[in-house]
C-alpha cells in the first residue's frame, strides 16, 4: 500500500505543492488553502470526477462571477482570501439573500437559485468551489473572466 506523508511528520510540509491542473478521477489529497491562494487564474478545475468537481477561482477587485443559475446542481464555495458580497434568490430580479463574506467563510448555493459573488475588496478573492454534479469540462483552465464567458458561448 502506498501511503504519503503529506504533513511532514509534525513539521510544516515544505514539499512542493501539486501542479494546479485537473487531477482527474484519481484519489487526490491537497493542502486546499495553499493551492487556492496560489491560483492566479479566473477558473481552473483541480479535480473532476464522475459526480463531483473541485475548481479554484481568483476574482479580481471590482469583478464578479456574473449572475447565473444552475438548475440541476448544488454548489459549495469557500473563500480563502479577499472579501465580497454574495447574493442569491429564486429569480434574477428577486435576490433576497445577501451576505458579506471574507476569508474563512463558505456558502452553499442550492440548485435552481440565482446567485452572484461580487469582489468588494482591494485584493483578489481566492476561492474554491465544489459542484455536484460536474459543471465544467475536465481540464478547464480560464485565465480571465472574459475567457470563461467566451467558453460559455462556444
Helices and strands as residue ranges (DSSP letters): H 32-38, E 43-48, E 53-59, E 74-81, E 83-89, E 97-102, E 106-109, E 114-119, E 125-132, E 141-142, H 145-152
